[in-house]
Every structure is written in structure tokens, then in C-alpha cells.
Amino acid sequence: MKKKKKEKELYDDCWLYILLLSTLVILLDSIKKYTFTCLNVNLTYSLFLLPVEYFIVAYIAKKYDYKKAVAAISMSGVLLVCFNATVAFFLHEQLFLTNVSGEFCGYVISQFVFLLMYFFLMNNTKMPPILVYGTYLFSIFVFYIFYTLVYINHINLNHYWTGFFITFIIQGIICIGLVYLDNKIKRGQETK
């Protein structure tokens, strides 16, 4: 009697992380109006969660693959626009392209920049933590550049640079923890 080798099936739960990313993107868009004051500058509470978006994309790219990470970014970007359109419809407001273009452009472009750099590091290096940390920070910088370009007419430039550097320092500290967690993630799905 031949022994049948049972191959263990891997359950592809990538869609859970895509849903988590989409939910986080919508949450960040929803709380961007809530601010706190630090050194006479109004900062949004969403600055604490922005680096987590990049971490989730890094997790999807590392555990699953590049294509699923691209799908996650695309789906969450589309859901961001759909969410804003739905809210505008139910609140009987007009949806202007400028209302969502800053977040959408900043989010999608910075995520693709992050994914390209991260995937390059993943395939061509041993993922040195300092380069991964630089990838996180550079992607956040790209997000703020595109966001600022779209909303330059609505930004209070008196305290802009102070707010930018405070935000960047806070997010840099958060990224240290995320890079540590990222370093602990094994590449590919695990078989049990």
C-alpha cells in the first residue's frame, strides 16, 4: 500500500491585509481634520498611523508577493475615492477633484515608491535595517511633497516647516519600531 503524501494547503489570507490597509487609509482620511497643538503648530492625529500603511504594504510584499502588494495599494486607493464620494453623496455635498486628489496622489505615488524601493531591497540585499528605515522615511517624505503640491493654497505657510519637521520626527520614531517588526517577518508564507 502506497503512502499518500498529504500536501498541506496554504490558505491565502492576503485579502484580510488588503482590507486592513483599505480600512486604515479610510480611517486616516476621516481623522485628518482632528488636530492637536505642538509648539504652536496644529498637527493631525493621522500622523501616528501613516507609517503603519507602509508597514502593511511591506508585510504583504514580504509574505505574499509584489503583485498582491500592488493590488492592495490600488484597491485601497480606489476605496479611498469611493469613500469620499459616498460621504459627499450622503451629506449632500459636491465632490470636487481637489477634495480627494491630494490624499489619493500622495498615497498612491508614495506607496508605489515605497514598494519599488522595498522590493529592490528584498530581492537584492539582506534587508539592512538602516536602508529599510530610509525607505520608510523617504516614502513619507514623498507623500508630504505630493500632498503639499496639491494643497499649497490651503496650507498655513507660517508654521509649515516647523510642523513638517515635528511630524517627520514623530513618524521617524514610529518607523524605528516598524522596521524592528519588519525585520522579524520571514519571507513567504509559512507551512504548518
Secondary structure, DSSP 4 states (H G I P E B T S, - for coil): -PPPPPPPPPP--HHHHHHHHHHHHHHHHHSTT-EEEETTEEEEGGGGTHHHHHHHHHHHHHHT-HHHHHHHHHHHHHHHHHHHHHHHHHTT----HHHHHHHHHHHHHHHHHHHHHHHHHHHHS---HHHHHHHHHHHHHHHHHHHHHHHGGGS-TTSHHHHHHHHHHHHHHHHHHHHHHHHHPPSSPPP-
